[in-house]
Amino acid sequence: MTIRPRRSVLYMPGSNSRALEKAKTLPVDGVILDLEDSVAPEAKEAARAQVVDAVKAGGFGRREVIIRVNGVDSPWHAEDLSAAAHAAPDAILVPKVSSADTLELIGRRMLDMGTDHRTRIWAMIETPLAIFNVLSIAAAARDSETRLSGFVMGTNDLAKDTRARLVPGRAPMLPWLSMCVAAARIHGIDIIDGVFNDIGDANGFTKECMQGVELGFDGKTLIHPSQVDPCNKVFSPAPAEVEQARKMIEAFDLPENKGKGVVSIDGRMVERLHADMARRTVAIAEAIERTA
């Protein structure tokens, strides 16, 4: 399986043509061209047309291109999904997915429209019901017709619906975030952390990125270009970490260690599971190098 870096995924308002052009120049791993929260109701149709034209025109290079449509219960959803499907981005991000039924419905529509199979579905986990259903939502990835390949945390909506406080360290949300990471890992999909709202607090942003790495997220959604570089840095394996990972792999690949579950490296006992983790670290580092 090809590993793709998803360290930094930047929201860009679909109604802002300058933002869509700027997205093509930023060192992000992915861009979310947004038709939902950042677009006023009266601008929805124009934004939809503009985003479709931008995706079809290309020019985003190595960046993963995602279109966020409006939710299934909104008056814009059907036309958004149809337009996005025909534009064939890398993925379509569906907001407020609270059950697997939503993904099955969208999967059937994508099939009926003959959408390019390369276009995947990402689901936003941003309601209390989604937290309780997250394992069954993630399990939808086992059904190839749903195309589910990623979760995106919607922490602002979670805060609104639960009345949890958005505080430094995110203590009220830690159980929910960890549950979602676990569900994603069980069913083999990537998961991207929610946004950090205070673009003026660079230190707070870096700390939250570090927390995201510690929790097991693959990357973070961003709301401003100034957040891209620090996010990429935190979510990239450090050179020393990569070096140590390569040393582990080499040790377990030695003929005399092929059948061993534990070996000694620099005086430390290392299990084979650590070598498996090391292989992913090296794969991510190499994938990042290729995109540099």
N, C-alpha and C positions, 0 to 999 in steps of 0.2 A: 504494500500500500504506500502511495506517495504521501509524504508528510509535507504539509503546507504551513508556513508560519502565519499565525493569526494574532500577532502580538498587539497590533494597533489597528483598530477599525473605527474610522472617523465618520460621524454623521454629517451629511451635507444637505441643506434644504433644497428640495427639488425645484422650488420656485425661484431660486437665485442662480442665474446663468453664470455669473462670475465665479460663484462657489464651485459649480460643476466643472468649470475649466481649471480652477485652481487645484481641484482634487487630482488632476492628471500630473501635477508637478510635485506633490508631497511624498515624503518617504514612508508612506503608510503601507501596511500589508493589505488593507481592505478599505473600501469606501461604501457607506450606506447612503444611497441617494433616496432621500426621504420624501414620501408623499403624505405622511401622517401628521405627527404632532407639530412639526415646524412649518406646516403649510396651512394658511387660513382657509376656511371653507370656500370663500369666493375665488380662491386661487388654485383650487384642487385640479380642475380640468387643464388649465394652462400648464401647471407643474407636471402633470402626467405626460402631456405631449412633449414637454421639454426634456424630461428624464428619458423617455423612450428614444427620442432623437439622439440624445447624448450617448446612450448605451449602444445604439446601432452604429453611430459614427466611430466609436472606439477611441483609441488614443490613451487608454488607461494603463497600457504597458503590462507589467507583471502584477499590478494591483488587482485584488479580487473585487468584483463589482456586484453589489447587492442592491436590490430595490426594496425599500420597505413600503408595503401597500397599507391601505387603511383596513381596519378590522372587519371581520366577517359580518358584524351586526351594523356596519355603517352603510350609508347610501352610496358610497364610492367604491366599495370593495369589489364588486363584480367587474366593473370596468377597469379598475386598477389591476386586478389579477390577469384579466385578459390581455391588457396592454403590456404588462410586465412579462407575461409568458411568451408573447410574440417577439418581444425585444431580446429574449434569451440571454439574460445576465448570468453570472455565475450562480447566484442564488436569489431567492425571493424571501424577504423577512416578513413573517406574519405576526402582527401584534396580538397581545391578549389571548394567547392560546391557553385555554383552561382545561381541555380534555383532548384525548386522542381522536375523538370524533371529528374535530375541526380539521385535523391533518388528513384524515381519510377522505373527507369531503373535498378538500383542496387537491389531494392526489388524484381523485377521480376526474376533477375538472381539468387538471393538467394533462391527463391521459386523453380526455375527450378532445382537447385542443391540439393534440399532437405536439406538445412542447418538447423542445430539444432535451434529451435525457440528461445532458450535461448540466442543465439548470436544476439546482437543488433547492430544498426548502429549509429555512432556519425559523425557529419558533421563539418568540419572546415569552419569557416566563416572568410575569409581572402582576399576577393576581393571587390572592390567598388560596383560591381553589386550585390554581395551577401548582402551588407548592404541595398541596395534599395529593394531587394527581400526578406529580412529576415523574414517578417511576413508570406509570402506564403511558404517559406522553412520550418519554424517552424510548419506551418499548416499540413505539410506532416506527422507529428506524429499522426494525427487523422486517417490516413490510416494505419491499422495494418501491411499491407504488406511491407511498407517501413522500419519498425522496428526502426524508428528514436527515440532515447531516450536522445540525448545530443548534445550540441554545444561545440566546442572548438574554442576560438578566436585565429586567426593567426595574431598577431599584427605586426610582422616583415614584412610579405607580404603586409599587409595593408599599412604600411609605405612606402614600396617600390613602390607600385602601385599608391598611392595618392601623393607621395612626402611629406607627413606629417613628421614632425620632431619627433624623439623619444626623448622626453624631460621629465625631472622629473615632475611628476604630470599629464602627458599625456593629457594636455589640448586639443590638436588638435583632440584627439580620443574620448574624453568623450561623445560627442553626439552619436557616432557610438556604443560605448560600452553599453550605456544606452538603445539604441534602441534594441540591441540584447538581453539584459537581459529582457526587456519588452516582446519581441516576444516569448522568451523561456517560460516565466511565463504564458503568455496567453494560450499556448498550452501544458503546463505541462511537460516540459522537463528541465533537468539540464543544466547548462552552466558553463564552466570552462574558467577562464581568461587566457590571453596569457602569454608568458614567459618574464622574466626579464633577460636581456643579460649580465649585468656586475656582474659576480659571486664574484668579489672582493669587491663589495659595499653592505655589509650586511645591513647597515642602510637604504639605498635606497630600497633594496629588501623588508625589513619589512614594510616600508611606502607604497610601492605599493601593498603588501598583504592587508594592512589595508584599502587602497582605494578600493580594490576588494571586501572586505567584505561590505564596505559602499555602493558600487554600487549594491550589491545584488548577486554577483557571489557565486557559491557553493564551488569553490576551484580555484587552480591555477596550470597551467602547469609549470614544472620545467626542468632545463637543467643540474643540478648538485646535487649530493647527499647532499652537504652542505646546500642546500636550504630546505631540507625536514623538519627538526625539527622546524625552525622558521615559516615555512608556516603552519604546523599542529597547532602550538600554536595560531597563529593569527586567523585561520579559525575555531578554537574550541570555543564554548560558554564558557565564563568565569564562574567560580563557582558561583559568586554572581549573574550573569545573570540567571543561571539555577535555583538558589534558588528563585529568584524573580518570575521566570516563573512558578515554582511549586506553589508558593503562589497565583498567579493569577488563576491558574487552580482550586485549592482547593476552592477559594472564589466563583467562578462561579458554582462549583459543589455542593455547599451547597443547600439543599432543598429550602430554602427561596429565593435563587437567581436564580433558574432554569429559570424563565421566564423573568429575567431582562436583559436589554441591557447594563446597566451601573451599576457598584458597586463601593463602596469606599474601597480602600485598603491602609492602613497606611496614611489616610488623603488625598489620591489622587484618583480622579475619573478615573476609568479604563473601557474602552468599551469592549464588548464581542469580537470584532475583535482582541483586544490585547491578549485575552485568546487563540484565535485560533493560533496566532503567537507564543504564549508561548508553546503551545502543540508541535509545530514543533521544537522549541528550545530544549525542554526536550527530544523529540524523537531522535534528532541528538546527544545530549549529551549521551544518553543511548546507541545508536549505536556505538559511539566512544569508550565508556567503554567496550563494548563487543569485540571490535577489539584490545584492548590494550594488 
